[in-house]
Amino acid sequence: MSIDILVMLAAPVLLFVLLLGYIVYRSFRQKHSKFSSSVVGKFGRAESDLNPEGIILIDGEAWQAIAEYETVSIGSRILAVGFDGVRVKVRAVK
């Protein structure tokens, strides 16, 4: 196999791998605006104790959550106030 054929085969593969890597890199850098706009500001219920992490239920969907200030007891009403990575930040409401 000559070097010319090898270069002609390797160049498109290299370009494809670089393009795929760039797409993956950009997807990790994007904000989660779809999730944040759909959950932040909504009320829900603690499905487990949040000390400080646990599970919450908002609109019938279970989410990983982290309590913003204090421990939240199971069954307590919560308000989603933001995100901490992929976890929803919540506050207990009275």
matplotlib code that plots the C-alpha trace (Angstrom):
import matplotlib.pyplot as plt

x = [0.0, 1.5, 1.8, -0.6, -3.4, -2.8, -2.9, -6.1, -7.8, -6.5, -7.3, -11.1, -11.1, -9.0, -11.3, -14.3, -12.8, -11.8, -15.3, -16.9, -14.6, -15.5, -19.2, -18.8, -16.7, -19.3, -22.2, -20.5, -19.9, -23.5, -25.8, -28.8, -31.3, -34.0, -33.9, -33.4, -36.3, -38.6, -37.9, -36.6, -39.4, -41.6, -42.8, -42.5, -42.0, -39.0, -39.1, -36.2, -34.5, -32.2, -29.2, -28.0, -28.6, -31.6, -34.5, -37.4, -40.5, -41.6, -44.5, -44.3, -40.6, -37.9, -34.8, -31.5, -31.5, -29.4, -30.8, -29.6, -29.5, -30.9, -31.8, -35.2, -37.3, -39.1, -42.5, -41.7, -42.7, -39.8, -39.1, -36.5, -34.2, -31.5, -29.0, -25.7, -24.3, -27.0, -28.7, -31.6, -31.0, -34.0, -35.3, -37.9, -41.1, -43.5]
y = [0.0, 3.3, 6.3, 8.3, 5.9, 5.8, 9.6, 9.7, 7.2, 8.7, 12.4, 12.0, 9.8, 12.4, 15.2, 13.2, 12.5, 16.2, 17.4, 14.8, 15.9, 19.5, 18.8, 16.8, 19.6, 22.2, 20.1, 19.8, 23.6, 24.5, 25.6, 23.5, 26.1, 23.6, 22.0, 25.2, 27.0, 24.0, 23.4, 26.6, 28.5, 25.4, 23.8, 20.1, 17.6, 15.9, 12.2, 11.6, 13.6, 16.2, 16.2, 18.0, 15.8, 13.6, 13.1, 15.5, 15.3, 18.2, 17.8, 14.0, 13.8, 12.7, 14.9, 14.7, 17.7, 19.6, 21.6, 25.2, 26.1, 23.6, 19.9, 19.2, 16.4, 13.8, 15.0, 18.7, 21.2, 22.6, 25.4, 24.8, 27.9, 26.9, 24.2, 23.0, 21.0, 18.5, 18.7, 21.0, 23.5, 23.7, 25.5, 24.3, 26.4, 26.6]
z = [0.0, -1.0, 1.2, -1.1, -0.6, 3.2, 3.4, 1.3, 3.6, 6.9, 6.1, 6.1, 9.2, 11.0, 10.0, 11.1, 14.5, 15.0, 14.1, 16.4, 19.3, 18.7, 18.8, 22.0, 23.6, 22.7, 24.1, 27.5, 27.7, 27.0, 29.8, 30.7, 29.9, 28.9, 32.3, 34.3, 32.7, 33.2, 36.9, 38.5, 40.3, 40.7, 43.9, 44.6, 47.5, 49.0, 48.3, 50.7, 53.4, 51.8, 54.1, 52.0, 49.0, 48.1, 45.7, 45.0, 42.9, 40.7, 38.2, 38.6, 37.7, 40.2, 40.4, 42.3, 44.6, 47.1, 49.9, 49.7, 53.4, 55.8, 56.0, 54.3, 55.7, 53.6, 52.5, 53.0, 50.3, 48.4, 45.9, 43.1, 43.1, 40.7, 39.6, 41.1, 38.2, 37.3, 40.7, 41.5, 44.3, 46.6, 49.6, 52.1, 52.1, 55.0]

ax = plt.figure().add_subplot(projection="3d")
ax.plot(x, y, z, "-o")
ax.set_aspect("equal")
plt.show()
